[in-house]
Amino acid sequence: MSEPPEHRIKRLKMRSMRRGIREMDLILSAFCETRLARMGARDLDIYDALLEENDQDLYRWVTGQAAAPDPYGEVIAEISQTFQK
């Protein structure tokens, strides 16, 4: 049984808000508010997998301190743009 899209988005938002590093809570929450509901299933799959990564790596990728690995490059770029606004 597949998860209804509205439940999936709610779950991803909650996982984005409850990170280990407060900075990532704020960055990912802002991204979710502006972008998550408009993402397709493939992009949601990538974002869901991204949330399994540790916060230190995510922070380094979002802030440009390190290159994001495939397949996260595109979503990290979008998160970075949200973060910089």
C-alpha positions as CSV (number, residue, x, y, z in Angstrom):
1,M,0.0,0.0,0.0
2,S,1.4,3.4,-1.0
3,E,1.5,6.4,1.2
4,P,-1.0,9.1,0.2
5,P,0.9,12.2,-1.1
6,E,-0.4,14.5,1.7
7,H,0.8,12.1,4.4
8,R,4.2,11.7,2.7
9,I,4.6,15.5,2.6
10,K,3.6,15.9,6.2
11,R,6.0,13.1,7.2
12,L,8.9,14.7,5.3
13,K,8.2,18.1,6.8
14,M,8.3,16.6,10.3
15,R,11.6,14.8,9.6
16,S,13.0,18.1,8.2
17,M,12.0,20.0,11.4
18,R,13.4,17.4,13.8
19,R,17.1,17.2,12.8
20,G,20.1,16.9,15.1
21,I,21.4,20.4,14.3
22,R,19.2,23.4,14.8
23,E,20.6,25.1,11.7
24,M,19.5,22.2,9.5
25,D,16.0,22.3,11.2
26,L,15.7,25.9,10.1
27,I,17.2,25.4,6.6
28,L,15.1,22.3,5.7
29,S,11.9,23.7,7.3
30,A,12.2,26.8,5.1
31,F,12.8,24.6,2.0
32,C,9.8,22.5,2.8
33,E,7.5,25.5,3.1
34,T,8.4,26.8,-0.3
35,R,9.0,23.7,-2.4
36,L,7.9,20.3,-1.0
37,A,4.3,20.4,-2.0
38,R,5.3,21.2,-5.6
39,M,7.7,18.3,-5.9
40,G,7.0,15.2,-8.0
41,A,7.3,11.6,-6.8
42,R,10.9,11.2,-8.0
43,D,12.1,14.4,-6.3
44,L,10.3,13.4,-3.1
45,D,12.0,10.0,-3.3
46,I,15.4,11.8,-3.5
47,Y,14.5,14.2,-0.7
48,D,13.4,11.3,1.4
49,A,16.7,9.6,0.9
50,L,18.5,12.8,1.6
51,L,17.0,13.0,5.0
52,E,18.8,9.8,5.9
53,E,22.1,11.6,5.6
54,N,23.8,13.0,8.7
55,D,23.4,16.7,9.5
56,Q,27.1,17.5,9.3
57,D,27.3,16.4,5.7
58,L,24.0,18.1,4.8
59,Y,25.2,21.3,6.3
60,R,28.5,21.2,4.4
61,W,26.7,20.5,1.1
62,V,24.1,23.2,1.6
63,T,26.6,25.8,2.5
64,G,29.0,24.9,-0.3
65,Q,31.8,23.6,1.9
66,A,31.7,20.3,0.1
67,A,30.1,19.0,-3.2
68,A,26.9,17.1,-2.8
69,P,27.1,13.5,-4.1
70,D,24.7,12.2,-6.8
71,P,21.8,12.1,-6.8
72,Y,21.5,15.0,-4.3
73,G,23.1,17.7,-6.3
74,E,19.9,19.3,-7.7
75,V,17.9,19.2,-4.5
76,I,20.9,20.5,-2.5
77,A,21.2,23.4,-5.0
78,E,17.5,24.2,-4.4
79,I,17.9,24.0,-0.7
80,S,20.9,26.3,-0.9
81,Q,18.9,28.9,-2.9
82,T,16.2,28.8,-0.2
83,F,18.8,29.1,2.5
84,Q,20.5,32.1,0.9
85,K,17.2,34.1,0.5
